[in-house]
C-alpha cells in the first residue's frame, strides 16, 4: 500500500510540475491517457532515483562536500533529463526542454513531493 501511495504522490507532484514549470510537458488525447502517462513517468522517475541516485552520491561524494550539497541540484536535474530520455524512448508524451527546465522541474518535484508527504498521515507510509 505504501508503494502505491508514494507512486500517487510522485504522479501528482509531476502533474503540478508540468503546470508550473515551462518546458516540462505531458500530453495525452484524453484525461485518462494523460493520467496514465503521469503514472508511468512517475514509475520511471522512481526507478531512476532508486537505482542511480545512491551510486551517484557515493561516487560524487567529494562534489557534494565541496559545494555544500548544491551539486545535488545538478544531479537531480540530470536524473530528470534521464527520465525524459527514457520516456521518449518508450514513446510516452512527456517532454523536458533542456537543462534549466529539468533543473527547475526537479526542484518543484522535490518541494511538492515533500509538501504532500507532510500533509499525509503517517499511517499511509506503512509504519
C-alpha positions in Angstrom: 0.0 0.0 0.0 2.8 2.4 0.8 4.3 1.9 -2.7 1.0 2.9 -4.3 0.7 6.0 -2.1 4.3 7.0 -2.9 3.6 6.5 -6.6 0.4 8.6 -6.4 2.3 11.3 -4.6 5.0 11.3 -7.3 2.5 11.4 -10.1 0.6 14.3 -8.5 3.9 16.2 -8.0 4.8 15.5 -11.6 1.5 16.8 -12.8 1.9 20.0 -10.7 5.4 20.4 -12.1 4.0 20.3 -15.6 1.6 23.1 -14.7 4.2 25.3 -13.0 7.5 24.8 -14.9 7.6 25.9 -18.6 9.4 23.3 -20.7 8.1 20.3 -18.7 5.1 19.0 -20.6 2.9 15.9 -20.6 0.4 15.1 -23.3 -2.4 12.8 -24.0 -5.5 12.6 -26.0 -7.7 12.2 -23.0 -7.5 12.9 -19.3 -7.2 9.2 -18.6 -4.4 8.9 -21.1 -2.6 11.9 -19.5 -3.1 10.4 -16.0 -1.7 7.0 -17.2 1.3 8.8 -18.7 1.9 10.6 -15.4 1.8 7.3 -13.5 4.2 5.6 -15.9 6.6 8.5 -15.9 6.4 8.5 -12.0 7.4 4.9 -12.1 10.3 5.7 -14.4 11.3 8.6 -12.2 11.2 6.5 -9.1 13.3 3.7 -10.6 15.9 6.2 -11.9 16.2 7.8 -8.5 16.2 4.4 -6.6 18.9 2.9 -8.8 21.2 5.7 -9.8 21.0 8.4 -7.1 22.7 6.3 -4.4 25.5 5.3 -6.8 26.0 9.0 -7.8 26.0 10.1 -4.2 28.8 7.6 -3.4 30.9 8.4 -6.5 30.3 12.2 -6.3 30.6 12.5 -2.5 33.5 14.9 -2.8 31.5 17.2 -5.0 28.6 17.2 -2.5 31.0 18.2 0.2 32.8 20.9 -1.8 29.6 22.5 -3.0 27.8 22.1 0.4 25.1 20.0 -1.2 24.4 22.2 -4.2 25.7 19.6 -6.5 22.6 17.6 -5.6 20.5 20.2 -7.6 22.6 19.4 -10.7 22.3 15.7 -10.1 18.5 15.9 -9.7 18.3 17.9 -13.0 20.3 15.3 -14.8 18.2 12.5 -13.4 15.1 14.3 -14.5 16.6 14.6 -18.0 17.3 10.9 -17.9 13.7 10.3 -17.1 12.7 12.4 -20.1 15.0 10.3 -22.3 13.6 7.0 -21.1 10.1 8.3 -21.5 10.8 9.4 -25.1 12.3 6.1 -26.0 9.1 4.4 -24.7 7.1 6.9 -26.9 5.4 8.5 -23.9 4.1 12.0 -24.4 6.4 13.5 -21.7 9.0 16.2 -22.6 11.6 18.2 -20.7 13.1 21.0 -22.8 16.7 21.3 -21.7 18.7 21.5 -18.6 17.1 24.5 -17.0 13.6 23.1 -17.4 14.9 19.9 -15.8 16.6 21.9 -13.0 13.5 23.8 -12.0 11.3 20.8 -12.6 13.4 18.7 -10.2 13.2 21.4 -7.6 9.4 21.8 -7.9 9.0 18.0 -7.9 11.1 17.7 -4.7 9.2 20.5 -2.9 5.7 19.3 -4.0 6.5 15.7 -3.0 7.7 16.8 0.4 4.7 19.0 0.9 2.3 16.2 0.0 4.2 13.8 2.2 3.9 16.2 5.2 0.2 16.5 4.7 -0.5 12.8 4.5 -0.8 11.0 7.9 2.0 8.6 8.9 -0.3 5.6 8.7 -0.1 5.7 4.9 3.6 5.2 4.9 3.3 1.6 6.2 4.6 2.4 9.7 
